[in-house]
Amino acid sequence: VLVDVDDNANVLLFLNRLAVVHTLTLILAWSEEEAARYLETYKAFDGKDASLIQKRVQTNFVDQVSDFLCTVRSVNQTDSGQLLSQFGSVKQILAASEDELTLCPGLGEKKVKRLWEAFHKPFSSKRAKERKQEALLLNGRQQGGAGDDETQNKGKELKVQNQGKQQKDVEPKNPSNTDE
């Protein structure tokens, strides 16, 4: 479909619903050149195996490591090759400090920071705080007893919060049997 109407929201919504209901593929183009490219590509791959356009899975180690490291923004294949040749393994790259990563040729300050944060920062800041509190509590117990009072209180607060969350999940929102 060539979209050549300025106020196209309602028309596109209708076409989208129509395509979903009738299990059709809807291809939108905003220029005639774009529509021509889509048609040429469709005709070129018509009747051919889908594996031609699917991403190829890397089979050798260096390519797999390169794919892994290149998921970090601004790290390219050359950088991943430099890292692998300098550190020797992914395990050693992960264990490297920011200073050690900075020594790798071709990696600037921004790349090093992004790479190090990708390996060491938690995905969720809320969950990271909970893990840190749990670790403090466990370390306090392992170091000769119950740990300091502040650590114990934080641990108790965390347990109470987690129990409260579990109870909210179990309790019905509108109990029908209430005694007045």
C-alpha positions as CSV (number, residue, x, y, z in Angstrom):
1,V,0.0,0.0,0.0
2,L,1.4,3.4,-1.0
3,V,0.6,5.8,1.8
4,D,0.0,9.2,0.1
5,V,-2.6,10.7,2.4
6,D,-1.5,13.3,5.0
7,D,-4.2,12.2,7.6
8,N,-3.6,8.5,7.4
9,A,-4.1,7.2,10.9
10,N,-7.7,6.1,10.6
11,V,-7.2,4.6,7.1
12,L,-4.1,2.6,8.3
13,L,-5.9,1.4,11.4
14,F,-8.7,0.1,9.2
15,L,-6.3,-1.6,6.7
16,N,-4.4,-3.1,9.6
17,R,-7.6,-4.6,11.1
18,L,-8.6,-5.9,7.7
19,A,-5.2,-7.6,7.2
20,V,-5.3,-9.2,10.7
21,V,-8.8,-10.5,10.3
22,H,-8.1,-12.0,6.9
23,T,-4.5,-13.1,7.7
24,L,-3.0,-11.0,5.1
25,T,0.5,-9.3,5.0
26,L,0.3,-5.6,4.9
27,I,3.3,-3.8,3.4
28,L,3.3,0.0,3.7
29,A,5.5,2.3,1.6
30,W,5.7,6.1,1.8
31,S,7.1,6.7,-1.7
32,E,6.9,5.0,-5.1
33,E,10.6,4.1,-4.9
34,E,10.2,2.4,-1.6
35,A,7.2,0.4,-2.9
36,A,9.2,-0.6,-6.0
37,R,12.1,-1.9,-3.8
38,Y,9.7,-3.9,-1.7
39,L,8.1,-5.5,-4.8
40,E,11.5,-6.3,-6.3
41,T,12.7,-7.9,-3.1
42,Y,9.5,-9.8,-2.7
43,K,9.7,-11.2,-6.3
44,A,13.4,-12.0,-5.9
45,F,12.8,-14.2,-2.8
46,D,9.4,-15.6,-3.9
47,G,9.3,-19.4,-3.7
48,K,12.8,-19.6,-2.2
49,D,13.9,-21.0,1.1
50,A,13.5,-18.7,4.1
51,S,17.1,-19.5,5.2
52,L,18.4,-17.1,2.5
53,I,17.2,-14.1,4.5
54,Q,17.6,-15.4,8.0
55,K,20.6,-14.5,10.1
56,R,23.3,-17.0,9.9
57,V,24.5,-18.6,13.1
58,Q,28.2,-18.3,13.6
59,T,30.0,-21.6,14.1
60,N,33.5,-20.7,15.0
61,F,34.6,-19.3,18.3
62,V,36.0,-16.0,17.2
63,D,32.8,-15.1,15.3
64,Q,30.7,-16.1,18.3
65,V,32.7,-13.9,20.6
66,S,32.6,-11.1,18.1
67,D,28.8,-11.3,17.9
68,F,28.7,-11.3,21.7
69,L,30.9,-8.3,22.2
70,C,29.4,-6.3,19.4
71,T,26.0,-6.3,21.2
72,V,27.6,-3.5,23.4
73,R,26.9,-0.2,21.7
74,S,29.9,1.2,19.8
75,V,32.0,-2.0,20.1
76,N,32.8,-3.3,16.6
77,Q,34.4,-6.4,15.2
78,T,37.8,-4.9,15.2
79,D,37.5,-4.0,18.9
80,S,36.3,-7.5,19.7
81,G,39.3,-9.0,17.9
82,Q,41.6,-6.7,19.8
83,L,40.0,-7.7,23.1
84,L,40.2,-11.4,22.4
85,S,43.8,-11.2,21.2
86,Q,44.9,-9.1,24.2
87,F,43.0,-11.1,26.9
88,G,42.9,-14.5,25.4
89,S,39.4,-15.5,26.5
90,V,36.0,-14.2,27.3
91,K,36.4,-15.1,30.9
92,Q,39.5,-12.8,31.2
93,I,37.7,-10.0,29.3
94,L,34.9,-10.2,31.8
95,A,37.3,-10.2,34.7
96,A,39.3,-7.2,33.5
97,S,39.1,-3.9,35.3
98,E,38.3,-0.7,33.5
99,D,42.0,0.3,33.6
100,E,43.0,-3.0,31.9
101,L,40.4,-2.6,29.2
102,T,41.7,1.0,28.6
103,L,45.1,-0.5,27.7
104,C,43.6,-2.3,24.7
105,P,44.4,-0.5,21.5
106,G,41.4,1.1,19.7
107,L,39.2,1.3,22.8
108,G,38.4,4.8,24.0
109,E,37.1,5.9,27.3
110,K,33.4,5.7,26.3
111,K,33.8,2.2,24.8
112,V,35.6,0.9,27.9
113,K,32.9,2.4,30.2
114,R,30.0,0.9,28.1
115,L,31.7,-2.4,27.9
116,W,32.6,-2.6,31.6
117,E,29.0,-1.5,32.6
118,A,27.5,-4.1,30.3
119,F,29.4,-6.8,32.1
120,H,29.1,-5.6,35.7
121,K,26.0,-3.4,36.1
122,P,22.8,-5.3,37.1
123,F,19.8,-5.2,34.7
124,S,17.4,-3.9,37.3
125,S,18.4,-1.3,39.8
126,K,15.6,-2.3,42.2
127,R,16.7,-5.9,42.1
128,A,20.3,-4.9,42.5
129,K,19.6,-3.1,45.7
130,E,17.8,-6.2,47.1
131,R,20.7,-8.4,46.1
132,K,23.2,-6.0,47.8
133,Q,21.1,-6.0,51.0
134,E,20.9,-9.8,50.9
135,A,24.7,-10.1,50.3
136,L,25.3,-7.7,53.3
137,L,23.1,-9.9,55.4
138,L,24.8,-13.1,54.4
139,N,28.3,-11.6,54.9
140,G,27.3,-10.4,58.3
141,R,26.2,-13.9,59.3
142,Q,29.3,-15.5,57.9
143,Q,31.7,-13.1,59.7
144,G,31.1,-14.4,63.2
145,G,27.5,-14.3,64.0
146,A,24.6,-12.0,63.2
147,G,26.5,-9.0,61.9
148,D,25.9,-5.4,62.9
149,D,22.5,-4.1,64.0
150,E,22.0,-2.0,60.8
151,T,22.6,-5.0,58.5
152,Q,20.2,-7.1,60.6
153,N,17.5,-4.4,60.4
154,K,17.9,-4.0,56.7
155,G,17.6,-7.8,56.3
156,K,14.5,-7.9,58.4
157,E,12.9,-5.1,56.5
158,L,13.7,-6.9,53.2
159,K,12.1,-10.1,54.5
160,V,9.0,-8.2,55.7
161,Q,8.7,-6.4,52.3
162,N,9.0,-9.7,50.4
163,Q,6.4,-11.4,52.7
164,G,4.1,-8.4,52.2
165,K,4.4,-8.8,48.4
166,Q,3.6,-12.5,48.7
167,Q,0.6,-11.9,50.9
168,K,-0.8,-9.2,48.5
169,D,-0.6,-11.8,45.7
170,V,-2.5,-14.4,47.8
171,E,-5.2,-12.2,49.5
172,P,-8.4,-11.5,47.5
173,K,-8.9,-7.9,46.6
174,N,-12.6,-7.8,47.5
175,P,-13.5,-10.3,50.2
176,S,-17.2,-11.2,50.1
177,N,-17.5,-12.6,53.6
178,T,-16.9,-9.7,56.0
179,D,-18.2,-9.6,59.6
180,E,-19.7,-6.2,60.6
